[in-house]
Structures are given as C-alpha cells and as structure tokens.
C-alpha cells in the first residue's frame, strides 16, 4: 500500500454531483433542538423541502437556528421543482387603496449553510394573476433573519416573475453574508432580478459574490435588482456578465433609490442589446434615486470597450492590471481586513474576501492508505487509484471546472492555477490539491 498525503477541504471536498439527491418528498429533521448551540441539522434534501413546507404554512422559526450538514442535490435535472421557503404576499388593500396588506410568510430564523452547496435546485414560483414577486431559495425574509455561509451550485436555475433572486426573492430586513451564487439567471419578464436578492427594502448584504450571468428585462444586477430603504450592501463583488433588455442594469445593483453601497467591485461586463438601454444602465449601479438618500462609496468596475461605464459619485473605473494590484486591494479594503490578495487563483487574480481565503487555507494534511495516486500531466488529470470510477476537478472555492469518467482516461483542465481533484468510486473518495502550470 502506498501512502499518499491527501488534502481535505471542508465544504469543497464533496462535489455537488455526489451530494444526496432529492426524491421530491419532505421529512422533518431529526437532529438538533434549534438553539444556537444545538441547531436543527438539515442533513438531506427532504429536510430542506420540509423547511419550505413549514414556512409556507406560517411557521417563521424566529429565534431558531439551522445548519446545513452536507451538500444537497435538489434533483432539478429530473424536473423536480422546489417551492421557495416562505411566500411573499404584500398587496394594496382593494377596499382602501391607501393601505398595504402583508400576508407574507417570512422566514425569520438563522440558516447557516456551513460553507456547503445546494446544487441542481429548480426554484419555481410563477403566479401570472397576482405577480407580487418573491422567488428564490427563500421567498422572503425580514426582521433578524440570517442566511450565511452558503453557495448555490451552477446546475441550478430559477423560474419566477417579479423580485427573483437566487438566495432571496424579496428582502424586507435581515442579513445575508458570505454567500456565493454560481447559477445563471435568465428571465424574460418581470422586474428586479439579482444574483443574490431580487428586491431589497431593508437589511444587510455583506461578503457575497455572484459568479453567474444574469439576464433579464428591468432592474437586473449581480447582487440586488432593486434597493430601497434602510439598506447596506458592502464588501461584495460580481464576476459575470449582466445583460438587460429594458432598464436599470448594473454590475452590483440594478436600481438604488436609498441605502448604502460600499467597498465593492464589479469586473463583469454590463450591456444591453437595446440602444436606449444605455441611458438606464451602468457598470456598478444602473439607476440611482433623485434625492440624496442613496450613497455609493468606494466602489469600482473594470472597463470594457463594449460595456457600460459608470459616472455615479463614489464609483471609479479601473483597468485589469490596476484591479489585480496591491494599491487597489488597499483602497478597496480601507483597513477593514475583509479583502485579501488572490494568492490561490480563486478569482483570476482579482481580490477575494478573507473568508474565501480562510476556507481554502483550512486544508489540513491527513495520511490515507490508498492504492494509487492522482496524476497531473500538463493539463491532463488522471488516477491510478484502485476502484476509482470518476474524477471531478473543482476550483478552491468549490466550483466544478470539469468532470469525467476514469474509463475515458481522465479529464482535461483548460485553465492554469490551483485546483482540487476528487476521485470517486465504489467505497472510494479521495481529494488532493493540484496545480496546473
């Protein structure tokens, strides 16, 4: 038996394609009391479906704590539709147009993703008659609700109308932190769509990332489609293309009427095929309010010859070389200790959040008796580990780069940098950090 030193990665060790797969049913969790010290454990897709059922029935879980115990595969490729956790239902009183009725079913608890990934989730809510919005993993949150330390995988999709976001459809308060979206959003109708939140009327988004293309009509952005009220969005970034076919497209926010956007950047191209749209979009914030109730501070964007610029106060254009330099990192961080250099090629050399670097650096050496090894030959990765059937290459932040069967001779990794190779088989699951030069 040959000793091979393996590198185990916490949340990225198991690729989502090998996570537990949802069968469409819902069952209650069996572990935890819901306290901060002993949270309810979401261990299976059925547990997540049960949470959705309970919140939609009116249980807010205020003051209760949840923790995701493993990666989940929600069966989206089998056309299993996941109903958002909660239900947004705010509307004008038909008998008194001056009153707003809020019959929403909010999630008010704390959901800790534990740096795991929910992938292959087909989030669905469409009401053609009463389009009040609220489509996302969570339909709506408010109060002291918290969603943190969670990723949505790139095999996921969302189908909704107004106020659609991968994590939260409509946010009326609460906090979303340390969350990463890897799933494309493409909607042909509706208002206010974002990689993290659709519509935000209060609360805080902090330390979040959008890595997927966002395409829609009006109020389209990498982080939040529409922002108003007592809002803070800080220390976030968008890496992907934002395309809007109507109005108000932005790299970070589509439209901000009030609130604060600060210490964040965008290096995805923002564009529209509609020439008139260039009047209503920008590289960071597509539209800003008419008064002084909004504020943008210390935000940046990468310039493109065929993408939108941004002339809003508090926004600065940068070149790629500048954004990958030490001066930019210092300016972005402003002494917070939140941003760090991308020393492990997690983000193509652009600054990353410290929590991302900490997760990647939490790799510990362990000794495992296995027969064989993971082999890197140029850009080709294969294995001689006995019993192995497939191999998955992920970036250090958990994004699947390539996957394939061992019978095909391994996989080809097109990019250079640090990755994690994980080999699966009958009773086999081994990971090792690799470098492609």
Protein Blocks (a to p, Z undefined) as FASTA:
>chain_A
ZZdddddehjlmpcfklmccdehiacddfedjhiaklccddfbfklmmmmmmmmmnopao
goiacddfbdcdehlmnopacddedjddddddfklmkbccdfbdcdfbdcdeklpacehi
acddddfklcggjiafblbachjbccehiacdfkbccdddehiafkbmbdcedjdehiac
fbdcddfedehiafkbmbdcedjdehiacfbdcddfeopafkbmbdgdjdddehiadfbd
cddfbehiafkbmbdfbdcdehiadfbdcddfblklmmmgcfklmbacfblmbccehiac
dddfkbccdfbehiacddfklmmpmklmmmmnnonomaccdfkopngopacdfklmmmmm
mpccdddddedddddehjaccdfbehiabdcdddfkopafbdcdfklopaadfbgcdddd
ddddehiacddddddZZ
